C-alpha cells in the first residue's frame, strides 16, 4: 500500500506543473476558434486602448468583430482583461509570456490569427488611435489557409459494426467476456 501511495504522489508531483502550464495559456485556448486582438498599453488611459473599447460599443463595429471572430484582450498596468472581463494575474502574465514581446515604451496592438501567427498592427508611443477599419482590413488580408483553420473536433469512438455474414457462412458468435482481475496482495 505504501508503494502505491508513493507512486501516486510522485505522479501528481510530476504531472501538476505540466497540467498547470497547459491550462493558463489564453492564446493557446483561442487557437482555431477565434482571432485574439491583444492591446498592451502602459496605462488604462491610453488613447489607443480607450478608442478601441469605445469603438467596440458601436453596434456596427461590434458586428464586424463578431463576424471576423475577433476577441479583444487588453493589458494595462499589468491588469488583463478579455472582452471587459478581468483576467487572473497568472493568466495575464501567461498572455504576456506567450507573446514573447521585447521591451518597448509605447502601445502594442497584435492580431493573432486562428493558426497562431502574430501580426503587429501598432508598436509606437505616438498616442494615436487605431481605426477599427485597419483591424478589419488586416483580418480580411490574412491568407486563405488561415481563414480555413479550425480546431479539430474530438472524434467519438465509432461504434463497432456488427460482423456481417458472408455467403454460405454462419453468423459469428460473440466471444466470452474476460474474467475479472484478481485483487492485488500487499
N, C-alpha and C positions, 0 to 999 in steps of 0.2 A: 504494500500500500504506500509506503514511504517513497519507493522508486517512482511510482505513478505520479504522486504529488509533486515530486521534484521535477519530473519530466514536463508536467503540465505547467509548472511555474516558469521553467526555462523557456518553454514555447511562448507563453504570454509575454515574457520579458523581451524576447527577440522580435516577436511579431507586432508588439504595441507601437513602437516608433515607426515601423513601416506603414501600418494602417493609419496612424495619425498623420503622417506626411502626405498620404494619399488623399485624405479627407479634407484638407484645408486649402487646396489649390483651386481658387474660384474660377480661373480661366480654363482650367482643365475640365471642370464640370460643364462649362458652357460650350466646349468644343463640339462641333457638329450639330448643335441645337440653335445657337444664337451667335450674333456678332457683337462682342463687347466693345464699347467705346469707353476708353479709360481716360479720364481727365485728372492729371496730377497737378495741383495748384499749391502755391506757397501759403495761401490763406483762403478762408471761405468767402472773402470779399473780392476775390479775383474776378475781373470783368469777363474773362472767357467762361469761367465756371458759372457765374451768375447769368450770363447771356444764354448759355445752353439750357440751364434749368428753366429760365423764363420761356425760351422757345419751345420746350417740350410741353409746356402748359397750353400752347396753342393747339387746337384740335387738328388742324391740317398737318402740322409738324409731327404731332403725336401719331397720327395715322401713317405718316411716312416712316417713322421709326418702327412701328409695328409691322408694316408691310415689308420692310427690309430686314426684320429680325434683329434690330439693334437693342442693346441693353446698356444703359449708362451706369458706369462705375465712376465714382469721384473720390479723390483722396485730397483732403485739405488739412494741413496741420496734423498729419498722421492719423486723422479720423476718416474712416472709409464709409462709403455708402454705396448701395446698389439700388438704383431707382428710388431714391429718397428713403431707404430703409437702412438704418445703421448696421454696419458690419462689426463683428468682434475684432478686437485689436490683433489677435493672432491671424485672422483671415485677412485683415488689411495688410499686415506685414508679409503674408504669403503672396498677396497680389503684387506687392512691390518687388519682392524677390523673384517672382515668376516673370516679370517684365525685364529683369536684368538691365536696368537703366543705370547710366553713369550719373555722376553728379552734375547738376545744372541749376541755374538760378530761376529760370522762368517757368512758365506753364507748359506742360506737355499734354498733347492730345494724341492718343494712339488708338487706331482702329485695329482690332484683332479679328481676322476672318474666321469663318467656320472651320477652316483647315488649320488654324493656329498661327497663320502667317501674320506678322505685325507690320502695320503701315503707319508711319509717323505723319500726322496731319499738321501738327504745330509743335514747335520746340523753340520758344523765344520768350523774352520778358518785355515785349512791346506793350502789352496790356490791351491789345486789340481783341475785339470779339470775333468769334468764329461763326460764320454764317452756316446754318444747318444745311443749306443747299450744297456747300462744299463737301460736307459729310456724305450727303446723298449721292453726289457725283462720284466720290471715291468708292462708295459701295457698288454703284452701278458699273464702275470701270473695272471691278475685280474680274479675274479671268473666269471663263465659263466652267472650268474644272472646280473652282472654289464655290461657284454658285450651286453646283450639284452635290456638294459634300453633305452627307447626313450621317448621323450616328447609326451604326448597325443595330438593328433591333435584336434583342436576345431571342435566340431560336429555341422554341419549346421542343421538348423531346417528341419526336414523331411517334405516334402510336404504332406498335408492332402490327404489321399487316398479317392477317391470318394466312397460313400457308395454303396455297391452292393445290388442288389435286390435278395431277397430270392425267393424260388419257390412260385408261385402264389401270389406275392405281388406287389404292385405298387411302382414305383420309389419314393424316398424320395425327397420332395421339400425343397429347402434351406429356412432357416428362414428369417424373416425381419431384415434388418440392424438396429442397435441400433440408437436411436435418438441422435443428437449431444448434448453435455453437455451445460447447461445454463451458461452464463457468471457470474462470481462472482461479488457480490456487495460490495463496500467498505463502 
